[in-house]
Amino acid sequence: MNREQASSQAASGWPYAALIACLAVFGLLRLAASTGDFYIDEIWSFYFSRQIDSPLGAFGLNHDNNHILNTLYLYIVGGEPFFLGGRPTFIPHRLFSVVSGVVSLFLVWKIASRRGRVEAFTALILAGLSYPLVIYSSEARGYAPEIMFALASFLFVQARLSGSRTAAPFFWACAPLAFLSHSSFIYIYAALFVWSALEEVKNNGVLTGAKRLAFLHLVPVVFSALYYMFFLKGMVYGGGEVGGAWKEVLLTALMAAGAPSSGGPTGVAALAAILLLSASGLIRMRKASPGQPVFYILAIFIVPAIIIVVMKPEFLYFRYFLVCFPFLYLLAAHALSGLYQKPVWGKPVFFVVMAVFCVLNIKSDFDLVKYGRGSYSEALGYIVKETPGSEVTVAGDHDFRNKLVLGFYSGFFTGKRIAYFDKESRDGSVPDWIINHSVDRAYRPPEYVFDSGYRFTLKKSYGFAGVSGWSWFIYKKDSQ
């Protein structure tokens, strides 16, 4: 091999080396974020997995916190964590999400690479550093597998529309698995159905197009109907914070951009930036691939909006739109790669936008690695250590939340009996400790709280990174 051939081979191989390096870095980021404590939703999912006697039992738990595929995975992994630095860690329980998150990044790169290297690596960086994607790719829930199977479903539908004869069976597998991961896959599936219907009719005529459409979607449609009848229709919702639709839309925009969730003006600015990038991406995409913008505008905007308006859900959280985020980043990458190609001013603006996004999200990502979703086991360890005798008595400001988390971590401190006094059954008993919590990272607790005529003094504060989990504030009863 001469020098020119070696140089050419090296030049052609660098994108794959860069891809592997990026996947390794972003994968390690997700793995590092998976080392902390379980928070309440993960604990809830864990308890579901321990309640069932066989894998089939996961299909009978009609609860919104039962993400069936994740529950099956937790059932297989089992109940024992291992200890790292003296604290329980749940990496094996979160590994399905971590692997799904890394595979999703590869799929994002694969989809975008068809339109060039700049677009492929732009999309990869956006999705790789995205704080919400890092969060849910590092915790034991169904969102990361859902995203992976949604991206795979898109690729297989795209391959089918391009003439592949083998893509349909893979789509038949991926779409049901996405539904079993989380029901919000309906946003993507509805968009895939409409897009493929329009493309089939346009390319093959009404009759042939309808036959091909039926062949492609028969299995997912039948599965989704059964899934609705036997799981979604009777679903019980666990509750949570109730917020307005507009508030959640702004929060979704903030999270997608990586901006601090600091209120209305910032949210409006983030939403405006997303709409501007999306419009630019859709216009540019329409020139190269006239039918594909239909999918993106349906999946990211129209289908979620229709479902919110029609169903008027009582509980609405930004994470219900998380499956749309990778497609939003793909659309943004398409717009930004076009910006990159503009002479004179294009590249500087491109790098400024990317730098702002990276700085915002890297700060949040490192907070997640540092603070996790809360330091519940450390807090309880402190309480146990500072309590003489064989019994620890605790009360809190939110019985359901604190009692569930405290009960879970009490199993790791077997040397003393830990009792939680809830408000309804205290019978005048006064605890030794009070745990207050807050989902607001900026909250500053008072130095003292009072209960049953006793004063409790703040001893420790344990923060969290935001979004998943909460802060705990530990108060000890003053000596009389």
KEMIMAR-72542 format. One line per field, with one value per residue (C-alpha): residue number from 1; residue in three letters; x, y, z. Coordinates in Angstrom, 1 decimal. Layout:
REM KEMIMAR-72542
k [NUM, ...];
r [ALA, ...];
xx [X, ...];
yy [Y, ...];
zz [Z, ...];
REM end
This chain:
REM KEMIMAR-72542
k [1, 2, 3, 4, 5, 6, 7, 8, 9, 10, 11, 12, 13, 14, 15, 16, 17, 18, 19, 20, 21, 22, 23, 24, 25, 26, 27, 28, 29, 30, 31, 32, 33, 34, 35, 36, 37, 38, 39, 40, 41, 42, 43, 44, 45, 46, 47, 48, 49, 50, 51, 52, 53, 54, 55, 56, 57, 58, 59, 60, 61, 62, 63, 64, 65, 66, 67, 68, 69, 70, 71, 72, 73, 74, 75, 76, 77, 78, 79, 80, 81, 82, 83, 84, 85, 86, 87, 88, 89, 90, 91, 92, 93, 94, 95, 96, 97, 98, 99, 100, 101, 102, 103, 104, 105, 106, 107, 108, 109, 110, 111, 112, 113, 114, 115, 116, 117, 118, 119, 120, 121, 122, 123, 124, 125, 126, 127, 128, 129, 130, 131, 132, 133, 134, 135, 136, 137, 138, 139, 140, 141, 142, 143, 144, 145, 146, 147, 148, 149, 150, 151, 152, 153, 154, 155, 156, 157, 158, 159, 160, 161, 162, 163, 164, 165, 166, 167, 168, 169, 170, 171, 172, 173, 174, 175, 176, 177, 178, 179, 180, 181, 182, 183, 184, 185, 186, 187, 188, 189, 190, 191, 192, 193, 194, 195, 196, 197, 198, 199, 200, 201, 202, 203, 204, 205, 206, 207, 208, 209, 210, 211, 212, 213, 214, 215, 216, 217, 218, 219, 220, 221, 222, 223, 224, 225, 226, 227, 228, 229, 230, 231, 232, 233, 234, 235, 236, 237, 238, 239, 240, 241, 242, 243, 244, 245, 246, 247, 248, 249, 250, 251, 252, 253, 254, 255, 256, 257, 258, 259, 260, 261, 262, 263, 264, 265, 266, 267, 268, 269, 270, 271, 272, 273, 274, 275, 276, 277, 278, 279, 280, 281, 282, 283, 284, 285, 286, 287, 288, 289, 290, 291, 292, 293, 294, 295, 296, 297, 298, 299, 300, 301, 302, 303, 304, 305, 306, 307, 308, 309, 310, 311, 312, 313, 314, 315, 316, 317, 318, 319, 320, 321, 322, 323, 324, 325, 326, 327, 328, 329, 330, 331, 332, 333, 334, 335, 336, 337, 338, 339, 340, 341, 342, 343, 344, 345, 346, 347, 348, 349, 350, 351, 352, 353, 354, 355, 356, 357, 358, 359, 360, 361, 362, 363, 364, 365, 366, 367, 368, 369, 370, 371, 372, 373, 374, 375, 376, 377, 378, 379, 380, 381, 382, 383, 384, 385, 386, 387, 388, 389, 390, 391, 392, 393, 394, 395, 396, 397, 398, 399, 400, 401, 402, 403, 404, 405, 406, 407, 408, 409, 410, 411, 412, 413, 414, 415, 416, 417, 418, 419, 420, 421, 422, 423, 424, 425, 426, 427, 428, 429, 430, 431, 432, 433, 434, 435, 436, 437, 438, 439, 440, 441, 442, 443, 444, 445, 446, 447, 448, 449, 450, 451, 452, 453, 454, 455, 456, 457, 458, 459, 460, 461, 462, 463, 464, 465, 466, 467, 468, 469, 470, 471, 472, 473, 474, 475, 476, 477, 478, 479, 480];
r [MET, ASN, ARG, GLU, GLN, ALA, SER, SER, GLN, ALA, ALA, SER, GLY, TRP, PRO, TYR, ALA, ALA, LEU, ILE, ALA, CYS, LEU, ALA, VAL, PHE, GLY, LEU, LEU, ARG, LEU, ALA, ALA, SER, THR, GLY, ASP, PHE, TYR, ILE, ASP, GLU, ILE, TRP, SER, PHE, TYR, PHE, SER, ARG, GLN, ILE, ASP, SER, PRO, LEU, GLY, ALA, PHE, GLY, LEU, ASN, HIS, ASP, ASN, ASN, HIS, ILE, LEU, ASN, THR, LEU, TYR, LEU, TYR, ILE, VAL, GLY, GLY, GLU, PRO, PHE, PHE, LEU, GLY, GLY, ARG, PRO, THR, PHE, ILE, PRO, HIS, ARG, LEU, PHE, SER, VAL, VAL, SER, GLY, VAL, VAL, SER, LEU, PHE, LEU, VAL, TRP, LYS, ILE, ALA, SER, ARG, ARG, GLY, ARG, VAL, GLU, ALA, PHE, THR, ALA, LEU, ILE, LEU, ALA, GLY, LEU, SER, TYR, PRO, LEU, VAL, ILE, TYR, SER, SER, GLU, ALA, ARG, GLY, TYR, ALA, PRO, GLU, ILE, MET, PHE, ALA, LEU, ALA, SER, PHE, LEU, PHE, VAL, GLN, ALA, ARG, LEU, SER, GLY, SER, ARG, THR, ALA, ALA, PRO, PHE, PHE, TRP, ALA, CYS, ALA, PRO, LEU, ALA, PHE, LEU, SER, HIS, SER, SER, PHE, ILE, TYR, ILE, TYR, ALA, ALA, LEU, PHE, VAL, TRP, SER, ALA, LEU, GLU, GLU, VAL, LYS, ASN, ASN, GLY, VAL, LEU, THR, GLY, ALA, LYS, ARG, LEU, ALA, PHE, LEU, HIS, LEU, VAL, PRO, VAL, VAL, PHE, SER, ALA, LEU, TYR, TYR, MET, PHE, PHE, LEU, LYS, GLY, MET, VAL, TYR, GLY, GLY, GLY, GLU, VAL, GLY, GLY, ALA, TRP, LYS, GLU, VAL, LEU, LEU, THR, ALA, LEU, MET, ALA, ALA, GLY, ALA, PRO, SER, SER, GLY, GLY, PRO, THR, GLY, VAL, ALA, ALA, LEU, ALA, ALA, ILE, LEU, LEU, LEU, SER, ALA, SER, GLY, LEU, ILE, ARG, MET, ARG, LYS, ALA, SER, PRO, GLY, GLN, PRO, VAL, PHE, TYR, ILE, LEU, ALA, ILE, PHE, ILE, VAL, PRO, ALA, ILE, ILE, ILE, VAL, VAL, MET, LYS, PRO, GLU, PHE, LEU, TYR, PHE, ARG, TYR, PHE, LEU, VAL, CYS, PHE, PRO, PHE, LEU, TYR, LEU, LEU, ALA, ALA, HIS, ALA, LEU, SER, GLY, LEU, TYR, GLN, LYS, PRO, VAL, TRP, GLY, LYS, PRO, VAL, PHE, PHE, VAL, VAL, MET, ALA, VAL, PHE, CYS, VAL, LEU, ASN, ILE, LYS, SER, ASP, PHE, ASP, LEU, VAL, LYS, TYR, GLY, ARG, GLY, SER, TYR, SER, GLU, ALA, LEU, GLY, TYR, ILE, VAL, LYS, GLU, THR, PRO, GLY, SER, GLU, VAL, THR, VAL, ALA, GLY, ASP, HIS, ASP, PHE, ARG, ASN, LYS, LEU, VAL, LEU, GLY, PHE, TYR, SER, GLY, PHE, PHE, THR, GLY, LYS, ARG, ILE, ALA, TYR, PHE, ASP, LYS, GLU, SER, ARG, ASP, GLY, SER, VAL, PRO, ASP, TRP, ILE, ILE, ASN, HIS, SER, VAL, ASP, ARG, ALA, TYR, ARG, PRO, PRO, GLU, TYR, VAL, PHE, ASP, SER, GLY, TYR, ARG, PHE, THR, LEU, LYS, LYS, SER, TYR, GLY, PHE, ALA, GLY, VAL, SER, GLY, TRP, SER, TRP, PHE, ILE, TYR, LYS, LYS, ASP, SER, GLN];
xx [0.0, 1.5, 1.3, -1.6, -3.7, -2.9, -3.8, -7.1, -8.0, -7.3, -9.4, -12.3, -12.0, -11.9, -15.7, -16.1, -13.3, -14.9, -18.3, -16.9, -15.1, -18.4, -20.4, -17.8, -17.8, -21.6, -21.9, -19.6, -21.6, -24.8, -23.0, -21.7, -25.2, -26.6, -24.5, -26.6, -29.7, -33.0, -35.7, -39.4, -40.5, -37.7, -38.5, -42.1, -41.1, -38.8, -41.6, -43.8, -41.1, -40.9, -44.7, -45.1, -44.6, -43.8, -43.0, -46.7, -47.6, -46.1, -48.9, -51.5, -50.3, -52.4, -50.5, -48.8, -45.6, -45.5, -43.4, -43.8, -40.5, -38.6, -40.6, -39.7, -36.0, -36.1, -37.8, -34.9, -32.2, -33.5, -33.6, -30.0, -27.9, -24.2, -22.4, -20.1, -18.2, -20.5, -23.7, -26.1, -25.9, -28.2, -26.2, -27.4, -31.0, -30.3, -28.1, -31.0, -31.6, -27.9, -27.4, -30.6, -29.4, -26.1, -27.8, -30.2, -27.3, -25.9, -29.4, -29.6, -26.2, -27.3, -30.4, -28.6, -25.6, -27.6, -27.5, -23.8, -21.2, -21.7, -25.4, -24.6, -22.2, -24.3, -27.3, -25.1, -23.7, -27.2, -28.6, -25.5, -25.3, -29.0, -29.7, -33.2, -31.9, -29.0, -31.4, -33.7, -30.9, -29.5, -32.5, -34.6, -37.6, -39.0, -38.2, -34.8, -35.9, -38.9, -36.7, -34.4, -37.3, -38.9, -35.8, -35.4, -39.1, -38.4, -35.4, -37.3, -40.3, -37.9, -36.2, -39.6, -40.6, -37.3, -38.1, -36.6, -38.4, -37.0, -37.7, -41.4, -40.8, -38.3, -40.8, -43.4, -41.0, -39.8, -43.2, -44.8, -41.6, -41.8, -45.4, -44.4, -41.7, -44.1, -47.4, -46.2, -44.8, -48.2, -46.9, -44.3, -46.4, -49.3, -46.8, -45.2, -48.6, -49.7, -46.3, -46.1, -49.8, -49.1, -45.9, -47.4, -50.3, -48.1, -45.6, -47.9, -51.4, -54.4, -55.1, -51.5, -50.5, -53.3, -52.3, -48.7, -49.8, -51.9, -49.0, -46.7, -49.0, -51.3, -49.2, -48.6, -52.2, -53.5, -51.0, -51.8, -55.5, -54.9, -52.5, -55.2, -58.0, -56.1, -53.6, -54.2, -58.0, -58.0, -54.8, -54.5, -52.5, -50.1, -50.6, -48.0, -47.7, -50.6, -49.6, -51.2, -50.6, -48.9, -46.6, -45.5, -45.0, -42.7, -40.9, -40.5, -39.0, -36.6, -35.6, -35.0, -32.8, -31.0, -31.9, -32.5, -36.1, -36.4, -39.8, -41.9, -39.6, -36.8, -39.3, -40.8, -37.3, -36.5, -39.8, -39.2, -35.7, -37.0, -39.8, -37.3, -34.9, -37.7, -39.2, -35.8, -35.2, -38.6, -38.2, -34.7, -35.8, -38.8, -36.4, -34.5, -37.2, -40.7, -42.6, -40.4, -41.3, -44.8, -43.5, -41.4, -44.1, -46.7, -44.4, -43.0, -45.9, -49.3, -49.9, -48.9, -51.0, -54.1, -53.8, -53.5, -56.6, -58.7, -57.8, -57.2, -55.0, -55.1, -51.4, -49.0, -45.3, -42.5, -41.2, -44.3, -42.9, -39.3, -39.7, -40.0, -36.7, -34.4, -36.5, -36.4, -32.6, -32.5, -34.6, -32.4, -29.3, -30.7, -31.2, -27.9, -26.0, -27.6, -26.4, -22.9, -22.8, -23.7, -20.7, -19.0, -21.5, -22.9, -20.1, -19.6, -23.4, -23.4, -20.6, -22.2, -25.5, -23.7, -21.5, -24.5, -26.4, -23.3, -22.5, -26.1, -26.4, -22.9, -23.5, -26.7, -25.1, -22.3, -24.8, -26.6, -23.4, -22.5, -25.8, -27.9, -31.6, -31.2, -29.0, -31.5, -29.3, -26.6, -29.3, -30.7, -27.2, -26.6, -29.9, -29.2, -25.6, -26.8, -29.6, -28.8, -30.6, -32.2, -35.0, -35.2, -38.4, -39.1, -41.9, -42.0, -43.9, -45.2, -46.2, -46.5, -43.3, -41.1, -42.5, -42.0, -38.4, -37.6, -39.1, -37.0, -33.7, -34.5, -33.8, -30.1, -29.8, -30.7, -28.9, -31.8, -35.6, -36.7, -40.3, -42.1, -44.9, -47.4, -49.9, -53.0, -51.6, -49.2, -51.5, -49.6, -46.2, -43.3, -40.6, -36.8, -36.4, -38.4, -37.6, -38.9, -38.5, -38.6, -38.6, -37.3, -33.5, -33.5, -35.5, -33.8, -35.1, -35.8, -33.4, -36.2, -39.5, -42.1, -44.1, -46.4, -44.9, -41.3, -38.7, -36.6, -33.3, -32.0, -28.9, -28.3, -29.4, -29.1, -29.6, -30.4, -29.7, -33.3, -36.2, -36.0, -36.1, -35.9, -33.9, -34.1, -33.8, -33.0, -34.3, -33.5, -35.7, -34.0, -33.1, -35.6];
yy [0.0, 3.3, 6.6, 8.0, 4.8, 4.8, 8.5, 7.9, 4.9, 6.9, 9.8, 7.5, 5.8, 8.8, 9.3, 5.8, 6.4, 9.7, 7.9, 5.2, 7.9, 9.9, 6.8, 5.9, 9.3, 9.7, 6.1, 6.7, 9.8, 7.8, 5.1, 7.6, 9.1, 5.7, 5.1, 7.1, 6.2, 5.1, 7.8, 7.2, 6.3, 3.7, 2.3, 2.0, 0.2, -2.0, -3.0, -3.9, -6.2, -7.9, -8.4, -10.6, -14.3, -14.8, -12.6, -12.7, -10.9, -7.7, -7.4, -7.5, -4.4, -1.6, 1.2, 4.2, 3.5, -0.1, 0.3, -3.3, -4.0, -2.3, -4.2, -7.5, -6.5, -5.6, -9.0, -10.8, -8.8, -9.4, -7.5, -7.2, -4.1, -4.0, -1.5, 1.2, 3.3, 2.0, 3.0, 0.8, 1.3, 0.1, 0.0, -3.5, -2.4, 0.6, -1.1, -1.7, 2.0, 2.8, 0.4, 1.6, 5.2, 4.4, 2.4, 5.3, 7.6, 5.3, 5.3, 9.1, 9.2, 6.6, 8.5, 11.8, 10.4, 9.9, 13.7, 14.2, 14.0, 17.5, 16.7, 13.3, 14.5, 17.6, 15.3, 13.0, 15.8, 17.3, 13.9, 12.8, 15.8, 16.4, 16.6, 15.0, 12.2, 11.6, 11.5, 8.9, 6.9, 6.3, 5.4, 2.2, 3.2, 2.6, 5.9, 5.0, 1.6, 3.4, 6.0, 3.2, 1.2, 4.4, 5.4, 1.8, 1.9, 5.0, 3.5, 0.3, 2.3, 4.5, 1.4, -0.2, 3.0, 2.9, -0.6, -3.0, -6.4, -7.3, -4.2, -4.9, -7.8, -5.8, -3.0, -5.5, -6.3, -2.8, -1.0, -3.3, -3.2, 0.6, 0.5, -2.0, 0.5, 3.4, 4.3, 7.8, 6.0, 6.7, 10.1, 8.5, 5.6, 7.9, 10.0, 6.9, 5.6, 8.9, 9.4, 5.9, 6.1, 9.2, 7.9, 4.5, 6.1, 8.6, 6.0, 3.0, 4.3, 3.9, 0.2, -1.1, 1.5, 0.5, -3.2, -2.3, -0.1, -2.9, -5.3, -2.9, -1.9, -4.8, -6.3, -2.9, -1.9, -5.2, -5.1, -1.5, -2.3, -5.2, -3.1, -0.4, -2.8, -4.9, -2.4, 1.3, 1.3, 0.3, 2.2, 3.6, 6.8, 7.3, 11.0, 13.7, 17.5, 18.8, 21.5, 23.3, 22.3, 25.6, 25.3, 21.8, 22.9, 25.7, 23.2, 20.8, 23.5, 24.4, 20.8, 20.2, 23.3, 22.4, 25.8, 26.1, 25.7, 29.2, 30.4, 32.0, 34.3, 31.8, 29.1, 31.4, 32.1, 28.4, 27.6, 30.4, 29.1, 25.5, 26.7, 28.8, 25.9, 23.4, 25.6, 26.1, 22.3, 21.5, 23.9, 22.6, 19.0, 19.5, 20.4, 17.2, 14.8, 16.3, 13.7, 13.4, 16.7, 15.3, 12.8, 15.3, 17.9, 15.3, 13.5, 16.5, 19.0, 18.0, 14.5, 15.5, 18.7, 16.7, 14.2, 16.9, 18.8, 15.7, 13.7, 16.6, 14.5, 15.3, 14.6, 15.9, 15.9, 16.9, 13.4, 12.2, 14.0, 12.7, 10.2, 13.2, 14.8, 12.7, 13.6, 17.2, 17.0, 15.4, 18.2, 20.8, 19.2, 19.4, 23.1, 23.7, 21.8, 24.1, 27.0, 25.5, 25.6, 29.3, 31.4, 34.0, 34.1, 30.5, 28.7, 31.2, 31.2, 27.4, 27.1, 29.7, 27.8, 24.5, 26.0, 27.5, 24.2, 22.2, 24.6, 24.5, 20.7, 19.9, 21.9, 19.9, 16.6, 17.1, 18.1, 14.8, 12.8, 14.8, 15.0, 12.3, 12.0, 12.5, 11.1, 9.1, 6.3, 8.7, 10.8, 7.7, 6.5, 9.8, 9.5, 5.9, 6.9, 9.9, 8.0, 6.1, 3.0, 0.3, 2.3, 5.3, 7.2, 9.6, 11.7, 13.9, 16.6, 14.2, 10.8, 8.9, 10.1, 10.1, 6.8, 4.9, 6.1, 5.6, 2.2, 1.1, 2.3, 1.0, -2.5, -1.6, -0.6, -3.8, -2.9, -0.7, -0.7, 2.3, 3.5, 6.1, 8.1, 9.2, 11.9, 9.7, 7.0, 8.9, 9.0, 11.9, 10.2, 12.6, 11.4, 11.8, 13.2, 15.0, 14.8, 17.6, 17.5, 19.9, 19.4, 23.0, 23.0, 26.7, 26.1, 27.1, 25.4, 27.1, 26.5, 25.2, 23.5, 22.7, 19.6, 18.7, 21.5, 20.4, 22.3, 20.5, 21.9, 21.5, 19.2, 18.2, 19.1, 16.7, 18.1, 16.6, 17.5, 18.3, 16.7, 13.3, 13.0, 15.8, 17.3, 16.0, 18.3, 16.4, 17.9, 16.5, 17.0, 19.4, 18.1, 19.3];
zz [0.0, -1.0, 0.9, -1.0, -0.5, 3.2, 3.5, 1.6, 3.8, 7.0, 5.7, 5.0, 8.4, 10.6, 10.8, 12.3, 14.8, 15.8, 16.1, 18.4, 20.5, 20.8, 21.7, 24.3, 25.9, 25.9, 27.1, 30.0, 30.9, 31.1, 33.1, 35.6, 35.9, 36.7, 39.9, 42.3, 44.4, 43.1, 43.3, 44.0, 40.5, 40.1, 43.6, 42.5, 39.3, 41.3, 43.7, 40.8, 39.5, 42.8, 43.1, 40.0, 40.1, 36.4, 33.4, 32.4, 35.6, 34.3, 31.7, 34.5, 36.4, 35.0, 36.5, 34.7, 36.5, 35.1, 32.0, 31.0, 29.2, 32.1, 34.7, 32.9, 32.9, 36.6, 37.3, 35.5, 37.2, 40.7, 43.9, 45.1, 44.5, 45.1, 47.2, 46.0, 48.5, 51.3, 49.5, 47.5, 43.7, 41.1, 37.9, 36.9, 37.2, 35.0, 32.5, 30.0, 29.9, 29.6, 26.7, 25.1, 25.3, 23.6, 20.8, 20.3, 19.8, 17.1, 15.5, 15.6, 13.9, 11.3, 10.4, 10.1, 8.3, 5.1, 4.7, 5.4, 8.1, 9.6, 10.1, 11.5, 14.2, 14.9, 15.7, 17.7, 19.9, 20.5, 21.5, 23.3, 25.6, 26.0, 29.7, 29.6, 27.4, 29.8, 32.7, 31.3, 29.7, 33.2, 35.2, 35.5, 33.6, 30.1, 28.3, 27.0, 25.4, 24.0, 22.2, 20.9, 19.4, 18.1, 16.2, 14.9, 13.8, 11.8, 10.1, 9.2, 7.8, 5.9, 4.5, 3.6, 1.7, -0.1, -1.5, 1.2, 1.3, 4.7, 6.7, 7.6, 10.0, 11.9, 12.2, 13.4, 16.3, 17.1, 17.2, 19.8, 21.9, 21.8, 23.1, 25.8, 26.9, 27.1, 25.7, 24.5, 21.5, 20.0, 19.0, 16.8, 15.6, 14.4, 12.5, 10.9, 9.9, 8.2, 6.5, 5.2, 4.0, 2.0, 0.5, -0.4, -2.2, -3.9, -5.1, -5.8, -6.4, -4.1, -4.4, -4.3, -1.8, 0.5, 0.3, 1.1, 3.9, 5.4, 5.1, 6.9, 9.7, 10.4, 13.2, 15.0, 14.7, 16.0, 18.9, 19.8, 19.9, 22.2, 24.3, 24.7, 25.6, 28.1, 29.6, 28.9, 29.1, 32.8, 33.8, 37.3, 37.5, 40.4, 40.6, 41.1, 40.6, 38.5, 36.0, 33.1, 29.5, 28.6, 31.6, 30.5, 26.9, 28.1, 30.4, 27.5, 25.3, 28.2, 28.7, 25.0, 24.8, 28.0, 29.5, 33.3, 34.1, 35.4, 34.3, 31.6, 29.6, 29.3, 28.3, 25.6, 24.3, 24.2, 22.4, 19.9, 19.1, 18.7, 16.4, 14.3, 14.0, 13.3, 10.6, 8.9, 9.1, 7.6, 4.7, 3.9, 4.2, 1.9, -0.9, -0.7, 0.5, 0.0, 2.0, 5.1, 6.8, 7.2, 9.7, 11.7, 12.0, 13.0, 15.5, 17.2, 17.1, 15.7, 17.2, 20.7, 20.5, 19.2, 22.0, 24.7, 23.3, 22.8, 25.9, 28.3, 30.6, 34.3, 34.7, 32.1, 32.3, 29.9, 30.0, 28.2, 25.1, 25.6, 22.7, 20.4, 21.5, 19.3, 16.2, 17.3, 17.5, 14.0, 12.6, 14.4, 13.1, 9.5, 10.0, 11.6, 8.9, 6.4, 8.4, 8.5, 4.7, 4.5, 3.4, 5.7, 8.6, 8.6, 10.4, 13.3, 14.0, 13.9, 16.4, 18.7, 18.8, 19.4, 22.1, 24.0, 23.8, 25.0, 27.9, 29.2, 29.0, 30.2, 33.4, 34.0, 33.1, 35.6, 38.3, 37.6, 38.0, 41.2, 43.0, 41.3, 41.9, 45.7, 48.4, 50.3, 51.5, 52.7, 54.6, 56.2, 57.1, 58.9, 60.8, 61.9, 63.0, 65.0, 66.8, 70.0, 70.9, 68.6, 67.1, 64.8, 64.5, 61.6, 60.3, 57.2, 55.2, 52.6, 54.0, 50.7, 49.1, 52.2, 53.6, 50.3, 49.8, 53.5, 53.6, 50.6, 52.0, 55.5, 54.1, 53.8, 57.5, 59.4, 62.7, 63.9, 63.5, 61.5, 62.0, 60.1, 61.8, 59.3, 60.1, 60.3, 62.7, 65.0, 68.0, 69.5, 69.1, 68.5, 66.2, 66.7, 63.2, 60.6, 56.9, 54.6, 50.9, 47.9, 44.1, 43.8, 43.6, 44.6, 47.8, 51.0, 54.1, 57.5, 60.3, 62.6, 62.2, 64.9, 65.5, 68.4, 70.5, 69.9, 68.0, 65.4, 64.1, 60.6, 60.7, 57.1, 53.5, 50.6, 47.2, 43.8, 40.2, 39.2, 37.3, 38.8, 42.6, 45.2, 48.0, 51.6, 54.6, 57.9, 61.1, 64.6, 67.7, 70.2, 73.6, 76.2];
REM end
